[in-house]
Amino acid sequence: MGHDFEAMMVFLKARLREDERAARALKPGKNEDLIRLRERVIADAETKRRLLQWVHEVPWVVEDRPRSTLEGLLRNAIAGIPLRRRSPVALTLLAAYVDHPDFHPEWKLIEDELEDESRPRTV
């Protein structure tokens, strides 16, 4: 990939822990909007954590038996997607933390690379 993907994963996981910890520390009292926001931030952190796990590990391929042949085919197809093709999910999540002091400036260039990859190639 050209970028230190493991460093990005460590950075993102640390930010998700920070976000979740800050949300859990929030004492919303009777403010319904604050209660909903707190719960949404906690759920968002967990959802992003699962996305990162999918990108990095494709966790469901380790199960012994798929429930159906179609499910098995789908798992194998997803497992066969190279990390560089799954990684835009994680790389896109970096944008939310561009102002964090531990954010690496070279990660900002990733957005341009992703846009270039999504453009149709001319022959």
C-alpha positions as CSV (number, residue, x, y, z in Angstrom):
1,M,0.0,0.0,0.0
2,G,2.9,2.4,0.4
3,H,1.5,3.6,3.8
4,D,2.1,2.1,7.2
5,F,-1.3,0.4,7.4
6,E,-0.6,-1.1,10.8
7,A,0.2,2.4,12.2
8,M,-3.1,3.7,10.8
9,M,-5.0,0.8,12.4
10,V,-3.4,1.4,15.8
11,F,-4.1,5.1,15.5
12,L,-7.8,4.5,14.6
13,K,-8.4,2.0,17.4
14,A,-6.9,4.4,19.9
15,R,-9.2,7.2,18.7
16,L,-12.2,5.0,18.9
17,R,-11.3,4.1,22.5
18,E,-10.9,7.8,23.3
19,D,-14.3,8.6,21.7
20,E,-16.0,5.8,23.6
21,R,-14.4,6.7,26.9
22,A,-15.3,10.4,26.5
23,A,-18.9,9.4,25.7
24,R,-19.2,7.1,28.7
25,A,-17.8,9.8,31.0
26,L,-20.5,12.2,29.9
27,K,-23.2,12.6,32.5
28,P,-26.3,13.6,30.5
29,G,-28.8,13.8,33.4
30,K,-32.3,14.4,32.1
31,N,-31.2,16.0,28.8
32,E,-32.7,13.6,26.2
33,D,-30.6,15.0,23.3
34,L,-27.4,14.5,25.3
35,I,-28.5,10.9,26.2
36,R,-29.1,10.1,22.5
37,L,-25.8,11.7,21.5
38,R,-23.9,9.7,24.1
39,E,-25.5,6.4,23.0
40,R,-24.9,7.2,19.3
41,V,-21.2,8.0,19.9
42,I,-20.8,4.7,21.8
43,A,-22.6,2.8,19.0
44,D,-20.6,4.6,16.4
45,A,-17.3,3.6,18.0
46,E,-18.4,0.0,18.1
47,T,-19.5,0.0,14.5
48,K,-16.2,1.5,13.3
49,R,-14.3,-1.0,15.4
50,R,-16.2,-3.8,13.6
51,L,-15.5,-2.3,10.2
52,L,-11.8,-2.1,11.1
53,Q,-11.9,-5.8,12.2
54,W,-13.5,-6.7,8.8
55,V,-10.9,-4.8,6.9
56,H,-8.0,-6.3,8.8
57,E,-9.1,-9.8,9.6
58,V,-12.2,-10.8,7.6
59,P,-13.3,-12.5,10.8
60,W,-16.1,-14.7,9.5
61,V,-13.9,-16.9,7.3
62,V,-12.6,-18.8,10.3
63,E,-15.9,-20.5,11.0
64,D,-15.8,-24.2,10.1
65,R,-19.0,-24.7,8.2
66,P,-21.1,-22.1,6.4
67,R,-24.8,-22.4,6.8
68,S,-25.3,-22.7,3.0
69,T,-23.2,-23.1,-0.1
70,L,-24.0,-19.5,-1.1
71,E,-22.8,-18.3,2.3
72,G,-19.6,-20.3,1.9
73,L,-19.0,-18.8,-1.6
74,L,-19.6,-15.3,-0.3
75,R,-17.1,-15.8,2.6
76,N,-14.5,-17.1,0.3
77,A,-15.1,-14.3,-2.2
78,I,-14.7,-11.7,0.5
79,A,-11.7,-13.4,2.0
80,G,-10.1,-13.3,-1.4
81,I,-10.3,-9.5,-1.6
82,P,-6.8,-8.2,-1.1
83,L,-6.2,-5.8,1.9
84,R,-5.4,-2.9,-0.5
85,R,-9.0,-3.2,-1.8
86,R,-10.6,-3.5,1.6
87,S,-8.5,-0.8,3.2
88,P,-10.3,2.3,1.8
89,V,-12.9,1.7,4.5
90,A,-10.3,2.2,7.2
91,L,-8.5,4.9,5.3
92,T,-11.7,6.9,4.9
93,L,-12.2,6.8,8.7
94,L,-8.9,8.7,9.2
95,A,-10.4,11.9,7.9
96,A,-12.4,12.4,11.1
97,Y,-9.2,12.7,13.1
98,V,-7.1,15.0,10.8
99,D,-6.8,17.6,13.6
100,H,-5.5,15.0,16.2
101,P,-1.9,15.7,17.2
102,D,-0.9,12.1,16.4
103,F,-2.3,12.2,12.9
104,H,0.5,11.7,10.4
105,P,0.5,14.4,7.7
106,E,1.2,11.9,4.9
107,W,-2.2,10.2,5.7
108,K,-3.9,13.3,4.3
109,L,-2.6,12.3,0.9
110,I,-4.6,9.1,1.0
111,E,-7.8,10.8,0.0
112,D,-6.3,11.9,-3.3
113,E,-5.0,8.3,-3.9
114,L,-8.5,6.9,-3.2
115,E,-10.1,9.3,-5.6
116,D,-7.5,8.4,-8.3
117,E,-8.2,4.7,-7.9
118,S,-12.0,5.2,-8.3
119,R,-11.6,7.1,-11.6
120,P,-12.1,5.0,-14.7
121,R,-8.9,4.1,-16.5
122,T,-8.4,5.2,-20.1
123,V,-6.7,2.8,-22.5
